Amino acid sequence: MDTSPKLSSDISFDDFRTQILQDYKIAFTSRICSLLGRKEVLTGKAKFGIFGDGKELPQLAMAKSFRNGDFRSGYYRDQTFMMALGLLNAKEFFHGLYATADIDKDPMSGGRQMGGHFLTHSLNADGSWKNLTEQKNSSPDISCTAGQMPRLLGLAQASKVYRNLPNIDATKFSNNGNEVAWGTIGNASTSEGLFFETINAGGVLQVPMVVSIWDDEYGISVPAKYHTTKENISKILSGFQRDENDNGYELLKVKGWDYTALMHVYENASDIAREQHVPVIIHVTELTQPQGHSTSGSHERYKNAERLQWEKDNDCNKRFKEWILESGISTEDELAKIEKEIRQKVRAAKNEAWAEFLSEHKQMKTVLLGLLNNVANKSANRNFIAKLRNDLIAVEEPLKKDLGIISRKALRYLIGEESQEKDALIKWVNDFLDKMQPKFSKHLYSEHPNKATNIPMIEPIYDTNVEEVDGRIILRDNFDKLFEKYPEVLIFGEDSGKIGDVNQGLEGLQNKYGKIRVADTGIREATIIGQGIGLALRGLRPIAEIQYLDYIFYATSQLTDDLATMLYRSFGKQKAPLIVRTRGHRLEGIWHSGSPMGGLINLLRGMYILAPRNMTQAAGFYNTLMKSDEPALIIESLNGYRLKERKPKNLGEFCTPIGMVETLKTGNDITLVSYGSTVRIVLRVAKELAVVGIDAEVIDAQTLLPFDINHDTVKSLQKTNRLLIIDEDVPGGCSSYLLNEIIEKQGGYNYLDSKPHTLTSKDHRPAYGTDGDYFSKPSAEDIFEKVYDIMHEANPSDYPKLR
């Protein structure tokens, strides 16, 4: 490839010169931000810093080829790119470093993520989509290395979907699929499996993504020889190079300090991906890291003098400046003047950001000092309170934490006292906590009227002579209705397409709706989820299928680090309404049991976790979620696909409510709570218990996140006064979560006459075979005997010892 400098005949030298100097200003501004940012961390004003110094030039080149509607999925070195697009200024950079809890001042996360994590705002104030084709877009970064790659795949695939499915309303999301998804990653992170899985999937799908590998030959202290075969990522990726016979990637390589070559390479990559929908990899070599990896340490500890000198000599900003001078574009004096002005502006921006960060705190400090003074004068413990007041005075640059500690400790010295001054302090503390806590906690779930928990229940409707069919038929025909109703719905996964999934819940739908909307994928769980996240970020409604629940752990990082936290870490500015479809419960053996729910319950806060007991319930959940715009995991019952159910006539319409339990049998003696396939066993046991005079109430939890928002379970306890939770998870897993919800959160302990109990599987995962299942999970006999023992303890005369 010819990467020699070229001057377009369409641009004058003055315009060309202006553009070059503007690029230099951006690069230098970014570098000064990095240098001052490190100092702010080392002086204690910020917790941690990780910066983009040494990567400025290739990011300028990438920004030149980035168009409205394009999306970035990158990592924490890309500050220059964001500055070049006008999406980040110096003051916002420092607000992010200080973690200012104000989305207007830190537009990247409102203080919820450390600096270097970038995003744009895709949503209006009411949660509706902005027109993403009229702005440049960045998906929200995560720190986990290579974690940005699976999402990139879906962002790129969305362009292919929009180009090939003309019946979708793409007004706000795509211009005929001409958008490119731009990914960035460090060379060391290409060692991650997520990188290779994404690269393979991108080559298979042939989607318009451009992956930039910033190569500075290190991963923190570890050199490339320990990361990469042949110490060269483009060499080992050469097998992905496309040719006249096979699809693949366009592979490009360029030095990170070569300004003109970078501009040509990125323009070329943009054209190939945008026009042909061919993925491109750009290996950017000979980059440096002037301040080392982060503020956690110094690279002088692991780089020798020769390497350190090489990095100084080949710093991309230094080489850029030399090229500007050698080309006669500017002079030493002019550049020195530019640099001086930029240093002043960045320092001023830093000082402004810090003053704005402290301003609210200082105002609250002044008010709190007055309240402490007043209350001390009326208290018998005035000396102790005065000490707290003096401690606060000594904190010249207070944080919210300082105000919270001092004010709340002061109340301890006022126990048993009554005064107006004490009441005023209590009010201040309560108002302070009520105002501050949401700054760090809101937007875990949607806060808009169409959130999933607000979608009302619509009952299934049945004909008089109702047809009983296999459960899978209900699911299949309901999906059919959803595909008719929502042209933006896509479903994909292993075996989801041609055979209609392993349980035929999608039977025949690929033939009806095509291979784009009902698609097979490779065996690659992480990027199946990544596809879904990226597609959902661009206005589509994907359903990503993980074949069995136990396989979801291959994709857990994408779920917990990315999807579940997306709304929260973007402060409600981005959403990805992905539905993850899988199946579990009651299949025998360690790897297909679908039982390890406790881990998911704890890891996926920010998503809904739904565990329907049958396929009608499951279909209702899909219908409910399609009326909302939030992510969810639906776990269909593995042994329910061939069980007979009545077929509703309002398929695609009836809705199973999210966050509500269902009482399947009323009773007066004990409340039994379960979910999923186990509910059927509990219902059978309830009939057997009635024979011995035990009247059990059976509650299906249905949704685990959230659980029972109406607190119907505690209403049951008010009647029965006894509780048993039955679960296939290990001890301390989901049953413990449910116990906490019922006993502590709902206050169920107030109504118990007996100790609450859980009945779970054994500590190990289920053994294989019928006998292995029987002795691993709660059986009907286990449930019967556990309930009977609880009743025996309460009333041994009526319920003599069983064994």
BELRAWO-V437591 format. One record per run of one state. SS is the DSSP state (alpha for helix, beta for strand, coil for the rest). FROM is the first residue (numbers start at 1). LEN is the number of residues. If there is no record, write none. Layout:
BEGIN
[[SS;FROM;LEN] [SS;FROM;LEN]]
END
This chain:
BEGIN
[[coil;1;12] [alpha;13;30] [coil;43;13] [alpha;56;10] [coil;66;5] [beta;71;3] [coil;74;5] [alpha;79;6] [coil;85;5] [alpha;90;9] [coil;99;24] [beta;123;1] [coil;124;5] [beta;129;1] [coil;130;2] [alpha;132;3] [coil;135;2] [beta;137;2] [coil;139;8] [alpha;147;18] [coil;165;16] [beta;181;6] [coil;187;1] [alpha;188;4] [coil;192;1] [alpha;193;13] [coil;206;3] [beta;209;6] [coil;215;3] [beta;218;2] [coil;220;2] [beta;222;2] [alpha;224;3] [coil;227;2] [alpha;229;3] [coil;232;1] [alpha;233;4] [coil;237;1] [alpha;238;3] [beta;241;1] [coil;242;7] [beta;249;7] [coil;256;3] [alpha;259;18] [coil;277;3] [beta;280;6] [coil;286;13] [alpha;299;3] [coil;302;3] [alpha;305;9] [coil;314;2] [alpha;316;11] [coil;327;5] [alpha;332;47] [coil;379;3] [alpha;382;13] [coil;395;5] [alpha;400;13] [coil;413;7] [alpha;420;22] [coil;442;10] [alpha;452;3] [coil;455;3] [beta;458;1] [coil;459;9] [beta;468;3] [alpha;471;15] [coil;486;3] [beta;489;5] [coil;494;15] [alpha;509;5] [coil;514;4] [beta;518;3] [coil;521;4] [alpha;525;13] [coil;538;3] [beta;541;5] [coil;546;3] [alpha;549;15] [coil;564;2] [alpha;566;4] [coil;570;9] [beta;579;6] [coil;585;5] [alpha;590;3] [coil;593;4] [alpha;597;7] [coil;604;4] [beta;608;3] [coil;611;4] [alpha;615;12] [coil;627;5] [beta;632;6] [alpha;638;3] [coil;641;3] [beta;644;3] [coil;647;8] [beta;655;1] [coil;656;6] [beta;662;4] [coil;666;4] [beta;670;5] [coil;675;3] [alpha;678;14] [coil;692;4] [beta;696;5] [coil;701;2] [beta;703;3] [coil;706;6] [alpha;712;9] [coil;721;2] [beta;723;4] [coil;727;7] [alpha;734;12] [coil;746;2] [alpha;748;4] [coil;752;5] [beta;757;3] [coil;760;9] [alpha;769;6] [coil;775;5] [alpha;780;15] [coil;795;9]]
END
